[in-house]
Structure formats: structure tokens, C-alpha cells
């Protein structure tokens, strides 16, 4: 999708600080980090949000979360933990209409968030 910033990152049109990439998934550091560790894990295929995963969605979601967990551990979050967030649509706080998992860590995080 040409107007989707994450699709443009996948295509290499917009640079990112990549953490991981395979044929289906891309992970990169957030451009405006909210914690010492803050990265995103996205499917390369454009899926607007978690409500639109469709058939096979559970397998893809599992791979996204597995990748997020492994990368969080690699970023030093194993001992104290991290927050894994999937925002969905406007009421859920989603600002980019492309499914993505935020991973935040490296400091204590309050609940509820702001």
C-alpha cells in the first residue's frame, strides 16, 4: 500500500534501524522511542489491524509475538520484563493502519498508560 509508512519501510523507501527481517516479518526500532527499548514487529504483508487478520491469522500473530519475545530478550528485557502492545483502530490508539506489535522495556512502565 503506497501511502502506508510501514509498507514503505518494508519496501526500503524509508530507512529504518532494523533488528530482524525474514520473508514475512520485519522488526525495527521506533523512530520516537518511549522507553530505552522500543521497537516494532510488523508483518511485511499489509494488514490494517488485528481485527483484519483473516484466515491463517493466528499463525502469523504467533510468529509476530515469538519474534517480539526473542528480540526483547536480545535487548536485555529477560530479567525485568517488557510491555508488548497491539493497538487496534482509533479507540485503541492505533495511529498507523498496519498491524504492529510495540515492545517497550528498559525501565518501569506504569499502568494504566497515559
N, C-alpha and C positions, 0 to 999 in steps of 0.2 A: 504494500500500500504506500504510494508515493508521498502522502502527507503525514505519515506516521514516523515520528522521530526514532522510535526503536527499530522500525523496518529499515530506516536509512542508516542506522548504526550497524545493523546486520549486513547491509549491502556495502559497508565501508565508506559510505558517502559522508558520514560524520564520524570523526575519530572518537575512540573510547580507550580507556585503560582496561584491557581485557584481563580477566582472571582465568577463564576457561572457555573453550569452544569445541564443539563436536558437530556432527551433521544436523542435529536437531535443536541444540541449546547453546546459548551464549550467556556468559556472566561477565559483568564489568562493574568497575567502581562507580558509585553515584557521583554525578557532577557537582552536587551540592550536599555533601555528606552531613548527616545529622548526628553522627557518632564517630568515634575513631575508626571503627569498622562499619562501613556502609556500602553494600554492593547490591546489584540487581541480578536476578537469574530470569531469563526470558526464553520462551520458545522462539525459534527462528521463524516459524510459520506465524503469520499474523492471526491472532485470536484476540478479539477485543477485550474479553474479560472472562473470569472463571465461570460465569453463567452460560457462556457460549462454547464450552469445551467440546461438547458433542460426543459422538461415538469414539471410543479409544481415549477419552479424556482422562480417565483415572490413571492409565499407564503413563501418559505424558506428565500429569501432575505429580505422580510418584517420582518420576525421573527428575523433575524440577526440584522437588524437595530433597531428594537424595543428593543431588548436586549441591544444593544450598548448604546442606548439613556438612558435607565433606569440605566444601570451601570455607565454611565458618570455622571448622576445626583447624584448617590450614592457616587461618588468620588469627589463631590464638584464642578462640572462644570456647574451647572444650571445657576448661575448668570452671569458668564463671557463667557461661551460657551466652545466649544471644536472643534477639527477637526476630521471628520470621513472620512477615506480614504480607497478605494479599488483599489489597483494597479492590473494591468492586463498584463500579459506576459512581455517579456523583455523590449520592448519600454515603457511600462507603469511603469516600475520599480519593477515588481514583482520578488522577489528573492526566495520565497518558493512556489512551484507549488501546492498549496492547497488554495482554496478560503478563504480569511480572510479580516476582517474589522479592520483597525487600529483605535484606538481612542486616541487622544493626547490632553492634556489640562493642566491647572495649570500654564500657562504662555502665554504671547502674542506670536502668531505664524505668521511669515512673509509670504507674498505671492509675487511672486511665491516661492515655496520651492527650496532649493539649487540645 
